[in-house]
Amino acid sequence: MIRKILVLALVFNISACAELQQVVNQLPQGGGIGNTEIASGLRQALDLGIDKQVTKLTQTDGFFKNELVKILLPEELQKVDKALRDIGLRKLADEGLKVLNRAAEDAVKEATPIFVDAVKDITFADAKNILLGQDNAATQYLTSKTESALYTKFNPVIKKSFGKVGADQIWENLINKYNAIPFTKKVNSDLTDYVTTEALKGVYTMIAVEEKDIRTKLSSRTTDLLKKVFALQD
């Protein structure tokens, strides 16, 4: 009896998957919506995420006061932060963190043109896969198309930002203070690559937030096209 139930369940699952794929394949003919509209709807959703969420990151404290994306010290340097706070140098430790986040805020200003080009290139095949995908499928698509180019853009901006706001001096002072603490292992770290990578993570995190809202909240579908396209995945 149990074996029959398992077989029936397997058949049901296979049938359900086949039925879902059949529905997807027929999307252009169903509900009065065509290939162009579906692709345009996905482009609009990504444009909205870029405009609404990524722009926030370019503002002062866009990273530093956003717990979703705030850049902390890399694991090997977190002992620096803790040690400084333990000996009453909390303000110096906070300043060290702040300049990392300021550099990321500066870098993200370089992102929009790269995102715009990637969004323009979305095809109907891409859009169909995204529409069927997980809550962050559009963000994953954008990541695959832009991550390398954004890293190349972000890295020199972050390096320059460190110099502009005196981060090099702040970090030299911070790490020298730490290295002067008795019985500590000396630390020396170049944070440019680390902050570049963390800034990228922050950008995609915020785009994913907006994508999930559009997928799951009717109130976030602020245009007729978004309502029409994302109704297909409901």
Helices and strands as residue ranges (DSSP letters): H 2-25, G 27-29, H 35-49, I 50-54, H 55-57, G 75-77, H 78-86, H 90-108, H 112-120, H 124-132, H 137-164, H 167-179, H 192-216, G 218-220, H 224-230, G 231-233
